[in-house]
């Protein structure tokens, strides 16, 4: 009888040790791979509370438990593709499956054909939101001559971010955030003689978690070629449940509001934030209510590449519930703000 009890105890101990070892192994594996997926995890945290993560990238008990039932948070784009129908069809995909994921800097090649300027026209839209009559264009801010050296660089770390009616992501640059960048470039060049480079390289399709790595390479390429710029704008759009907090009406037309995103631990933060605060001051003076202020991170993802220049910032134009027309309408207001800032800098 005593022998039988010893055998039972031994078996129970073996089973307990096996379970604990398995769980520890899962936790270690998750911890090792965790850092490379932070951006996606932030997206999941926003939409799926069970996947709540810390900014310091520690693996959580939720990760371990979810992995045991087949939900792999180290491949979060698979979860996202399952939840967002537009990412599951053949017209759009995150290029780079498990067999083709980009793993290092060398595997990303920037082609000159990916870099271009473009022009798009805006249409108007209106709603029942309060309306204000605002003078947008100021001819006194127009330069006599356009500088040969480009003064503004616009690029997009999340290039496929899009608006209504084109879905949350779209590869067509005339239907996504690039169209807003085109509109801003056109306004700055045609109305204020401010020279602009607008880069439309797709940085987020192959592997979303490496978007800022790729956009950082694009930015470094331009810095090497031209030196610093008066402003380096990483242009995005926000994601909200409703467009109301991100929409204002001027001159009878809906206009998407904008917001800055800044990384406080960035070594160039004091210079970056000085520029951003000045832009916000001009916006509040000229177009009250257009700017939604600043959303702060400590580190963010690679400081959002703001550590590469004293003049770099990330800006979000509207949200996924805004129409592309509303987002493009923001360009003429933002162009006026930028032109005023540059004039102030030169005086």
C-alpha positions as YAML, in Angstrom:
chain: A
units: angstrom
residues:
- id: 1
  name: UNK
  ca: [0.00, 0.00, 0.00]
- id: 2
  name: UNK
  ca: [2.81, 2.36, 0.92]
- id: 3
  name: UNK
  ca: [4.49, 1.62, -2.41]
- id: 4
  name: UNK
  ca: [1.29, 2.49, -4.29]
- id: 5
  name: UNK
  ca: [1.09, 5.83, -2.49]
- id: 6
  name: UNK
  ca: [4.72, 6.59, -3.38]
- id: 7
  name: UNK
  ca: [4.02, 5.78, -7.03]
- id: 8
  name: UNK
  ca: [0.98, 8.10, -7.06]
- id: 9
  name: UNK
  ca: [2.94, 10.92, -5.43]
- id: 10
  name: UNK
  ca: [5.78, 10.44, -7.92]
- id: 11
  name: UNK
  ca: [3.38, 10.57, -10.86]
- id: 12
  name: UNK
  ca: [1.66, 13.70, -9.53]
- id: 13
  name: UNK
  ca: [5.01, 15.41, -9.00]
- id: 14
  name: UNK
  ca: [6.11, 14.48, -12.51]
- id: 15
  name: UNK
  ca: [2.91, 15.86, -14.01]
- id: 16
  name: UNK
  ca: [3.19, 19.08, -11.97]
- id: 17
  name: UNK
  ca: [6.83, 19.59, -12.95]
- id: 18
  name: UNK
  ca: [5.98, 18.95, -16.62]
- id: 19
  name: UNK
  ca: [3.18, 21.53, -16.60]
- id: 20
  name: UNK
  ca: [5.32, 24.14, -14.83]
- id: 21
  name: UNK
  ca: [8.23, 23.51, -17.21]
- id: 22
  name: UNK
  ca: [5.94, 23.88, -20.23]
- id: 23
  name: UNK
  ca: [4.50, 27.16, -18.96]
- id: 24
  name: UNK
  ca: [7.95, 28.53, -18.14]
- id: 25
  name: UNK
  ca: [9.18, 27.56, -21.60]
- id: 26
  name: UNK
  ca: [6.24, 29.41, -23.19]
- id: 27
  name: UNK
  ca: [6.90, 32.47, -21.04]
- id: 28
  name: UNK
  ca: [10.62, 32.55, -21.94]
- id: 29
  name: UNK
  ca: [9.85, 32.12, -25.63]
- id: 30
  name: UNK
  ca: [7.32, 34.96, -25.54]
- id: 31
  name: UNK
  ca: [9.77, 37.20, -23.65]
- id: 32
  name: UNK
  ca: [12.55, 36.63, -26.18]
- id: 33
  name: UNK
  ca: [10.36, 37.48, -29.16]
- id: 34
  name: UNK
  ca: [8.32, 40.22, -27.51]
- id: 35
  name: UNK
  ca: [10.31, 43.33, -28.47]
- id: 36
  name: UNK
  ca: [10.03, 42.81, -32.22]
- id: 37
  name: UNK
  ca: [6.23, 43.04, -32.15]
- id: 38
  name: UNK
  ca: [5.53, 46.07, -30.00]
- id: 39
  name: UNK
  ca: [3.75, 48.17, -32.64]
- id: 40
  name: UNK
  ca: [1.29, 45.43, -33.48]
- id: 41
  name: UNK
  ca: [0.76, 44.70, -29.81]
- id: 42
  name: UNK
  ca: [-0.17, 48.33, -29.25]
- id: 43
  name: UNK
  ca: [-2.76, 47.99, -32.03]
- id: 44
  name: UNK
  ca: [-4.12, 44.85, -30.42]
- id: 45
  name: UNK
  ca: [-4.16, 46.45, -27.00]
- id: 46
  name: UNK
  ca: [-6.38, 49.19, -28.37]
- id: 47
  name: UNK
  ca: [-8.96, 46.78, -29.79]
- id: 48
  name: UNK
  ca: [-8.64, 43.64, -27.61]
- id: 49
  name: UNK
  ca: [-8.39, 44.43, -23.86]
- id: 50
  name: UNK
  ca: [-7.33, 40.86, -23.03]
- id: 51
  name: UNK
  ca: [-4.02, 41.58, -24.73]
- id: 52
  name: UNK
  ca: [-3.07, 44.53, -22.50]
- id: 53
  name: UNK
  ca: [0.69, 45.06, -22.55]
- id: 54
  name: UNK
  ca: [3.13, 47.29, -20.69]
- id: 55
  name: UNK
  ca: [5.16, 49.99, -22.44]
- id: 56
  name: UNK
  ca: [8.31, 48.34, -21.10]
- id: 57
  name: UNK
  ca: [7.56, 45.27, -23.23]
- id: 58
  name: UNK
  ca: [7.39, 42.69, -20.46]
- id: 59
  name: UNK
  ca: [5.71, 39.42, -21.29]
- id: 60
  name: UNK
  ca: [2.43, 38.94, -19.47]
- id: 61
  name: UNK
  ca: [0.52, 36.00, -18.05]
- id: 62
  name: UNK
  ca: [-2.15, 36.71, -20.68]
- id: 63
  name: UNK
  ca: [0.42, 36.08, -23.44]
- id: 64
  name: UNK
  ca: [1.33, 32.74, -21.93]
- id: 65
  name: UNK
  ca: [-2.28, 31.63, -21.46]
- id: 66
  name: UNK
  ca: [-3.36, 32.77, -24.93]
- id: 67
  name: UNK
  ca: [-0.46, 30.94, -26.55]
- id: 68
  name: UNK
  ca: [-1.63, 27.67, -25.00]
- id: 69
  name: UNK
  ca: [-5.01, 27.99, -26.78]
- id: 70
  name: UNK
  ca: [-3.56, 28.83, -30.18]
- id: 71
  name: UNK
  ca: [-3.50, 32.65, -30.08]
- id: 72
  name: UNK
  ca: [0.07, 33.67, -30.83]
- id: 73
  name: UNK
  ca: [0.62, 37.31, -29.87]
- id: 74
  name: UNK
  ca: [4.04, 37.13, -31.50]
- id: 75
  name: UNK
  ca: [2.22, 36.95, -34.85]
- id: 76
  name: UNK
  ca: [-0.46, 39.53, -34.07]
- id: 77
  name: UNK
  ca: [-1.07, 40.45, -37.69]
- id: 78
  name: UNK
  ca: [-2.70, 37.03, -38.08]
- id: 79
  name: UNK
  ca: [-5.23, 38.03, -35.40]
- id: 80
  name: UNK
  ca: [-5.74, 41.43, -37.00]
- id: 81
  name: UNK
  ca: [-6.25, 39.88, -40.44]
- id: 82
  name: UNK
  ca: [-8.89, 37.64, -38.95]
- id: 83
  name: UNK
  ca: [-10.72, 40.59, -37.38]
- id: 84
  name: UNK
  ca: [-10.49, 43.06, -40.28]
- id: 85
  name: UNK
  ca: [-12.05, 41.74, -43.46]
- id: 86
  name: UNK
  ca: [-10.25, 44.20, -45.72]
- id: 87
  name: UNK
  ca: [-6.93, 42.64, -44.74]
- id: 88
  name: UNK
  ca: [-8.05, 39.10, -45.49]
- id: 89
  name: UNK
  ca: [-8.99, 39.45, -49.14]
- id: 90
  name: UNK
  ca: [-6.69, 39.19, -52.15]
- id: 91
  name: UNK
  ca: [-6.60, 42.93, -52.83]
- id: 92
  name: UNK
  ca: [-4.52, 43.67, -49.74]
- id: 93
  name: UNK
  ca: [-2.06, 41.73, -47.67]
- id: 94
  name: UNK
  ca: [0.80, 42.29, -45.29]
- id: 95
  name: UNK
  ca: [3.54, 41.32, -47.70]
- id: 96
  name: UNK
  ca: [5.92, 39.01, -45.92]
- id: 97
  name: UNK
  ca: [4.43, 35.85, -44.52]
- id: 98
  name: UNK
  ca: [6.30, 33.59, -42.11]
- id: 99
  name: UNK
  ca: [8.50, 32.47, -44.97]
- id: 100
  name: UNK
  ca: [9.17, 35.97, -46.28]
- id: 101
  name: UNK
  ca: [9.26, 38.26, -43.22]
- id: 102
  name: UNK
  ca: [11.91, 40.97, -43.40]
- id: 103
  name: UNK
  ca: [14.37, 40.25, -40.61]
- id: 104
  name: UNK
  ca: [17.08, 42.87, -40.95]
- id: 105
  name: UNK
  ca: [18.06, 46.21, -42.48]
- id: 106
  name: UNK
  ca: [19.84, 44.69, -45.47]
- id: 107
  name: UNK
  ca: [16.69, 43.01, -46.78]
- id: 108
  name: UNK
  ca: [14.94, 46.36, -47.34]
- id: 109
  name: UNK
  ca: [16.04, 48.17, -50.49]
- id: 110
  name: UNK
  ca: [14.92, 51.74, -51.12]
- id: 111
  name: UNK
  ca: [14.30, 52.30, -54.83]
- id: 112
  name: UNK
  ca: [14.24, 55.72, -56.43]
- id: 113
  name: UNK
  ca: [11.01, 54.75, -58.17]
- id: 114
  name: UNK
  ca: [9.34, 54.63, -54.76]
- id: 115
  name: UNK
  ca: [10.04, 58.32, -54.19]
- id: 116
  name: UNK
  ca: [7.85, 60.82, -55.96]
- id: 117
  name: UNK
  ca: [5.80, 63.97, -55.76]
- id: 118
  name: UNK
  ca: [2.15, 64.00, -56.73]
- id: 119
  name: UNK
  ca: [-0.80, 66.34, -56.87]
- id: 120
  name: UNK
  ca: [-4.39, 65.62, -55.96]
- id: 121
  name: UNK
  ca: [-7.46, 67.84, -55.86]
- id: 122
  name: UNK
  ca: [-9.84, 68.11, -52.94]
- id: 123
  name: UNK
  ca: [-13.62, 68.04, -52.95]
- id: 124
  name: UNK
  ca: [-15.80, 69.54, -50.28]
- id: 125
  name: UNK
  ca: [-18.08, 67.93, -47.74]
- id: 126
  name: UNK
  ca: [-20.32, 69.33, -45.03]
- id: 127
  name: UNK
  ca: [-22.14, 68.19, -41.92]
- id: 128
  name: UNK
  ca: [-24.25, 69.59, -39.11]
- id: 129
  name: UNK
  ca: [-21.18, 70.49, -37.05]
- id: 130
  name: UNK
  ca: [-20.78, 74.16, -36.01]
- id: 131
  name: UNK
  ca: [-19.33, 76.24, -38.84]
- id: 132
  name: UNK
  ca: [-16.83, 79.10, -38.73]
- id: 133
  name: UNK
  ca: [-15.82, 81.47, -41.50]
- id: 134
  name: UNK
  ca: [-12.03, 81.45, -41.59]
- id: 135
  name: UNK
  ca: [-9.58, 83.15, -43.91]
- id: 136
  name: UNK
  ca: [-7.19, 80.39, -44.93]
- id: 137
  name: UNK
  ca: [-4.70, 81.77, -47.43]
- id: 138
  name: UNK
  ca: [-2.31, 84.57, -46.46]
- id: 139
  name: UNK
  ca: [-0.46, 85.99, -49.51]
- id: 140
  name: UNK
  ca: [1.97, 87.81, -47.21]
- id: 141
  name: UNK
  ca: [3.50, 84.43, -46.31]
- id: 142
  name: UNK
  ca: [4.39, 83.53, -49.91]
- id: 143
  name: UNK
  ca: [8.13, 83.52, -50.61]
- id: 144
  name: UNK
  ca: [9.47, 85.49, -53.56]
- id: 145
  name: UNK
  ca: [11.42, 82.50, -54.81]
- id: 146
  name: UNK
  ca: [11.32, 78.81, -54.03]
- id: 147
  name: UNK
  ca: [14.47, 77.45, -52.39]
- id: 148
  name: UNK
  ca: [16.49, 75.00, -54.47]
- id: 149
  name: UNK
  ca: [17.21, 72.99, -51.34]
- id: 150
  name: UNK
  ca: [14.04, 71.27, -50.12]
- id: 151
  name: UNK
  ca: [12.78, 72.74, -46.87]
- id: 152
  name: UNK
  ca: [10.07, 70.23, -45.90]
- id: 153
  name: UNK
  ca: [10.20, 66.44, -45.97]
- id: 154
  name: UNK
  ca: [6.94, 64.52, -45.72]
- id: 155
  name: UNK
  ca: [6.95, 60.73, -45.38]
- id: 156
  name: UNK
  ca: [4.72, 58.02, -43.90]
- id: 157
  name: UNK
  ca: [5.82, 55.22, -41.58]
- id: 158
  name: UNK
  ca: [2.34, 53.69, -41.93]
- id: 159
  name: UNK
  ca: [1.88, 54.44, -45.60]
- id: 160
  name: UNK
  ca: [-1.29, 52.42, -46.20]
- id: 161
  name: UNK
  ca: [-3.40, 54.12, -43.52]
- id: 162
  name: UNK
  ca: [-6.59, 55.27, -45.20]
- id: 163
  name: UNK
  ca: [-9.97, 56.90, -44.71]
- id: 164
  name: UNK
  ca: [-13.66, 56.53, -45.53]
- id: 165
  name: UNK
  ca: [-14.75, 55.21, -48.02]
- id: 166
  name: UNK
  ca: [-11.54, 53.32, -48.80]
- id: 167
  name: UNK
  ca: [-11.21, 51.23, -45.64]
- id: 168
  name: UNK
  ca: [-8.69, 51.49, -42.80]
- id: 169
  name: UNK
  ca: [-5.82, 50.44, -45.09]
- id: 170
  name: UNK
  ca: [-5.36, 50.87, -48.82]
- id: 171
  name: UNK
  ca: [-2.35, 50.36, -51.06]
- id: 172
  name: UNK
  ca: [-3.45, 53.03, -53.57]
- id: 173
  name: UNK
  ca: [-1.58, 56.30, -52.82]
- id: 174
  name: UNK
  ca: [-4.51, 58.32, -54.18]
- id: 175
  name: UNK
  ca: [-6.80, 56.76, -51.54]
- id: 176
  name: UNK
  ca: [-4.62, 56.65, -48.42]
- id: 177
  name: UNK
  ca: [-2.58, 59.02, -46.24]
- id: 178
  name: UNK
  ca: [-0.29, 59.75, -49.21]
- id: 179
  name: UNK
  ca: [-3.12, 61.69, -50.85]
- id: 180
  name: UNK
  ca: [-3.14, 64.01, -47.83]
- id: 181
  name: UNK
  ca: [0.63, 64.40, -48.08]
- id: 182
  name: UNK
  ca: [0.25, 65.24, -51.78]
- id: 183
  name: UNK
  ca: [-2.29, 67.91, -50.95]
- id: 184
  name: UNK
  ca: [-0.04, 69.48, -48.33]
- id: 185
  name: UNK
  ca: [2.95, 69.45, -50.69]
- id: 186
  name: UNK
  ca: [0.86, 71.12, -53.42]
- id: 187
  name: UNK
  ca: [-0.44, 73.81, -51.05]
- id: 188
  name: UNK
  ca: [3.06, 74.61, -49.75]
- id: 189
  name: UNK
  ca: [4.66, 74.79, -53.18]
- id: 190
  name: UNK
  ca: [1.92, 76.55, -55.14]
- id: 191
  name: UNK
  ca: [0.68, 79.00, -52.52]
- id: 192
  name: UNK
  ca: [3.82, 79.68, -50.47]
- id: 193
  name: UNK
  ca: [6.81, 78.78, -52.68]
- id: 194
  name: UNK
  ca: [8.06, 76.33, -50.05]
- id: 195
  name: UNK
  ca: [9.98, 73.43, -51.58]
- id: 196
  name: UNK
  ca: [8.84, 69.98, -50.48]
- id: 197
  name: UNK
  ca: [9.88, 66.38, -50.88]
- id: 198
  name: UNK
  ca: [6.98, 63.98, -50.42]
- id: 199
  name: UNK
  ca: [8.13, 60.38, -50.10]
- id: 200
  name: UNK
  ca: [5.49, 57.68, -50.64]
- id: 201
  name: UNK
  ca: [7.59, 54.61, -49.97]
- id: 202
  name: UNK
  ca: [5.43, 51.85, -48.45]
- id: 203
  name: UNK
  ca: [7.02, 51.06, -45.09]
- id: 204
  name: UNK
  ca: [4.38, 49.02, -43.29]
- id: 205
  name: UNK
  ca: [3.14, 46.33, -45.70]
- id: 206
  name: UNK
  ca: [5.95, 43.77, -45.51]
- id: 207
  name: UNK
  ca: [6.15, 43.59, -41.70]
- id: 208
  name: UNK
  ca: [4.18, 46.12, -39.69]
- id: 209
  name: UNK
  ca: [6.38, 45.87, -36.61]
- id: 210
  name: UNK
  ca: [9.36, 47.11, -38.65]
- id: 211
  name: UNK
  ca: [7.60, 50.14, -40.15]
- id: 212
  name: UNK
  ca: [9.71, 52.66, -38.22]
- id: 213
  name: UNK
  ca: [12.90, 50.76, -39.02]
- id: 214
  name: UNK
  ca: [12.18, 51.11, -42.73]
- id: 215
  name: UNK
  ca: [10.97, 54.69, -42.56]
- id: 216
  name: UNK
  ca: [14.10, 55.49, -40.54]
- id: 217
  name: UNK
  ca: [16.18, 54.20, -43.43]
- id: 218
  name: UNK
  ca: [14.24, 56.40, -45.83]
- id: 219
  name: UNK
  ca: [14.74, 59.41, -43.57]
- id: 220
  name: UNK
  ca: [18.47, 58.72, -43.20]
- id: 221
  name: UNK
  ca: [18.79, 58.59, -46.99]
- id: 222
  name: UNK
  ca: [17.38, 62.11, -47.32]
- id: 223
  name: UNK
  ca: [19.39, 63.49, -44.42]
- id: 224
  name: UNK
  ca: [22.55, 62.15, -46.03]
- id: 225
  name: UNK
  ca: [21.63, 63.73, -49.37]
- id: 226
  name: UNK
  ca: [20.30, 67.11, -48.23]
- id: 227
  name: UNK
  ca: [21.36, 67.60, -44.62]
- id: 228
  name: UNK
  ca: [18.61, 68.61, -42.20]
- id: 229
  name: UNK
  ca: [15.23, 70.07, -43.20]
- id: 230
  name: UNK
  ca: [13.23, 72.92, -41.71]
- id: 231
  name: UNK
  ca: [10.59, 70.32, -40.88]
- id: 232
  name: UNK
  ca: [10.48, 66.54, -41.12]
- id: 233
  name: UNK
  ca: [6.89, 65.32, -41.00]
- id: 234
  name: UNK
  ca: [5.93, 61.70, -40.44]
- id: 235
  name: UNK
  ca: [2.25, 61.91, -41.44]
- id: 236
  name: UNK
  ca: [-0.30, 59.40, -40.08]
- id: 237
  name: UNK
  ca: [-3.98, 59.19, -39.27]
- id: 238
  name: UNK
  ca: [-5.56, 58.25, -35.94]
- id: 239
  name: UNK
  ca: [-8.07, 55.48, -35.11]
- id: 240
  name: UNK
  ca: [-11.20, 56.41, -33.13]
- id: 241
  name: UNK
  ca: [-14.71, 55.10, -32.47]
- id: 242
  name: UNK
  ca: [-16.23, 58.28, -33.91]
- id: 243
  name: UNK
  ca: [-14.99, 61.12, -36.09]
- id: 244
  name: UNK
  ca: [-16.60, 63.81, -33.91]
- id: 245
  name: UNK
  ca: [-13.49, 64.49, -31.74]
- id: 246
  name: UNK
  ca: [-11.41, 64.76, -34.91]
- id: 247
  name: UNK
  ca: [-13.67, 66.97, -37.03]
- id: 248
  name: UNK
  ca: [-14.37, 70.70, -37.20]
- id: 249
  name: UNK
  ca: [-16.25, 72.81, -39.74]
- id: 250
  name: UNK
  ca: [-14.74, 75.88, -41.38]
- id: 251
  name: UNK
  ca: [-16.38, 77.86, -44.19]
- id: 252
  name: UNK
  ca: [-19.17, 75.26, -44.41]
- id: 253
  name: UNK
  ca: [-16.79, 72.36, -45.00]
- id: 254
  name: UNK
  ca: [-15.76, 69.52, -42.71]
- id: 255
  name: UNK
  ca: [-12.05, 69.58, -41.84]
- id: 256
  name: UNK
  ca: [-10.17, 66.80, -40.04]
- id: 257
  name: UNK
  ca: [-8.36, 67.97, -36.92]
- id: 258
  name: UNK
  ca: [-4.70, 67.11, -36.39]
- id: 259
  name: UNK
  ca: [-2.62, 65.99, -33.41]
- id: 260
  name: UNK
  ca: [1.08, 65.58, -32.72]
- id: 261
  name: UNK
  ca: [2.70, 62.44, -31.29]
- id: 262
  name: UNK
  ca: [6.03, 62.92, -29.51]
- id: 263
  name: UNK
  ca: [8.60, 60.67, -27.79]
- id: 264
  name: UNK
  ca: [9.87, 62.34, -24.61]
- id: 265
  name: UNK
  ca: [13.01, 60.20, -24.16]
- id: 266
  name: UNK
  ca: [14.27, 61.17, -27.62]
- id: 267
  name: UNK
  ca: [17.63, 62.99, -27.23]
- id: 268
  name: UNK
  ca: [16.40, 65.77, -29.57]
- id: 269
  name: UNK
  ca: [13.14, 66.17, -27.69]
- id: 270
  name: UNK
  ca: [13.73, 69.70, -26.41]
- id: 271
  name: UNK
  ca: [14.25, 71.02, -29.95]
- id: 272
  name: UNK
  ca: [11.45, 68.92, -31.44]
- id: 273
  name: UNK
  ca: [8.90, 69.96, -28.82]
- id: 274
  name: UNK
  ca: [9.87, 73.63, -29.16]
- id: 275
  name: UNK
  ca: [8.99, 73.46, -32.86]
- id: 276
  name: UNK
  ca: [5.75, 71.58, -32.20]
- id: 277
  name: UNK
  ca: [4.64, 74.01, -29.47]
- id: 278
  name: UNK
  ca: [5.25, 76.91, -31.82]
- id: 279
  name: UNK
  ca: [3.13, 75.24, -34.52]
- id: 280
  name: UNK
  ca: [0.35, 74.63, -31.99]
- id: 281
  name: UNK
  ca: [0.48, 78.29, -30.93]
- id: 282
  name: UNK
  ca: [0.06, 79.43, -34.54]
- id: 283
  name: UNK
  ca: [-2.76, 76.94, -35.11]
- id: 284
  name: UNK
  ca: [-4.63, 78.08, -31.99]
- id: 285
  name: UNK
  ca: [-4.25, 81.71, -33.04]
- id: 286
  name: UNK
  ca: [-5.31, 81.30, -36.66]
- id: 287
  name: UNK
  ca: [-7.64, 78.29, -36.55]
- id: 288
  name: UNK
  ca: [-9.04, 77.78, -33.08]
- id: 289
  name: UNK
  ca: [-10.00, 74.16, -32.40]
- id: 290
  name: UNK
  ca: [-8.14, 72.65, -35.36]
- id: 291
  name: UNK
  ca: [-5.32, 71.12, -33.30]
- id: 292
  name: UNK
  ca: [-6.00, 68.42, -30.71]
- id: 293
  name: UNK
  ca: [-2.66, 68.99, -28.97]
- id: 294
  name: UNK
  ca: [0.03, 66.39, -28.27]
- id: 295
  name: UNK
  ca: [-0.08, 62.70, -27.40]
- id: 296
  name: UNK
  ca: [3.07, 61.74, -25.51]
- id: 297
  name: UNK
  ca: [5.05, 58.52, -25.40]
- id: 298
  name: UNK
  ca: [8.21, 57.99, -23.40]
- id: 299
  name: UNK
  ca: [10.14, 55.99, -26.00]
- id: 300
  name: UNK
  ca: [7.49, 54.85, -28.45]
- id: 301
  name: UNK
  ca: [8.85, 52.81, -31.32]
- id: 302
  name: UNK
  ca: [12.43, 53.87, -32.05]
- id: 303
  name: UNK
  ca: [11.46, 57.36, -30.81]
- id: 304
  name: UNK
  ca: [9.34, 57.51, -34.00]
- id: 305
  name: UNK
  ca: [12.66, 58.47, -35.68]
- id: 306
  name: UNK
  ca: [12.54, 61.86, -33.96]
- id: 307
  name: UNK
  ca: [16.07, 61.27, -32.67]
- id: 308
  name: UNK
  ca: [17.42, 61.85, -36.19]
- id: 309
  name: UNK
  ca: [16.72, 65.59, -36.32]
- id: 310
  name: UNK
  ca: [15.94, 68.67, -34.24]
- id: 311
  name: UNK
  ca: [12.99, 69.36, -36.55]
- id: 312
  name: UNK
  ca: [11.18, 66.02, -36.68]
- id: 313
  name: UNK
  ca: [7.68, 65.27, -35.50]
- id: 314
  name: UNK
  ca: [4.82, 62.83, -36.07]
- id: 315
  name: UNK
  ca: [1.42, 64.26, -36.97]
- id: 316
  name: UNK
  ca: [-1.93, 62.50, -37.23]
- id: 317
  name: UNK
  ca: [-4.48, 63.97, -39.65]
- id: 318
  name: UNK
  ca: [-8.00, 62.97, -38.64]
- id: 319
  name: UNK
  ca: [-8.98, 59.37, -37.95]
- id: 320
  name: UNK
  ca: [-10.16, 56.29, -39.80]
- id: 321
  name: UNK
  ca: [-13.78, 57.50, -39.49]
- id: 322
  name: UNK
  ca: [-13.02, 60.75, -41.34]
- id: 323
  name: UNK
  ca: [-13.43, 60.85, -45.08]
- id: 324
  name: UNK
  ca: [-10.42, 61.33, -47.33]
- id: 325
  name: UNK
  ca: [-12.00, 64.61, -48.43]
- id: 326
  name: UNK
  ca: [-12.04, 65.87, -44.83]
- id: 327
  name: UNK
  ca: [-8.41, 64.85, -44.32]
- id: 328
  name: UNK
  ca: [-7.27, 66.49, -47.53]
- id: 329
  name: UNK
  ca: [-9.14, 69.67, -46.56]
- id: 330
  name: UNK
  ca: [-6.79, 69.96, -43.56]
- id: 331
  name: UNK
  ca: [-3.84, 70.50, -45.90]
- id: 332
  name: UNK
  ca: [-4.57, 74.14, -46.77]
- id: 333
  name: UNK
  ca: [-4.85, 75.06, -43.08]
- id: 334
  name: UNK
  ca: [-1.72, 73.14, -42.14]
- id: 335
  name: UNK
  ca: [0.17, 74.71, -45.06]
- id: 336
  name: UNK
  ca: [-0.68, 78.19, -43.76]
- id: 337
  name: UNK
  ca: [0.53, 77.20, -40.26]
- id: 338
  name: UNK
  ca: [3.80, 75.82, -41.62]
- id: 339
  name: UNK
  ca: [4.37, 78.88, -43.82]
- id: 340
  name: UNK
  ca: [3.87, 81.17, -40.84]
- id: 341
  name: UNK
  ca: [6.27, 79.10, -38.74]
- id: 342
  name: UNK
  ca: [8.99, 79.24, -41.41]
- id: 343
  name: UNK
  ca: [8.57, 82.99, -41.80]
- id: 344
  name: UNK
  ca: [8.88, 83.39, -38.02]
- id: 345
  name: UNK
  ca: [12.04, 81.23, -38.03]
- id: 346
  name: UNK
  ca: [13.69, 83.39, -40.69]
- id: 347
  name: UNK
  ca: [12.82, 86.71, -39.03]
...
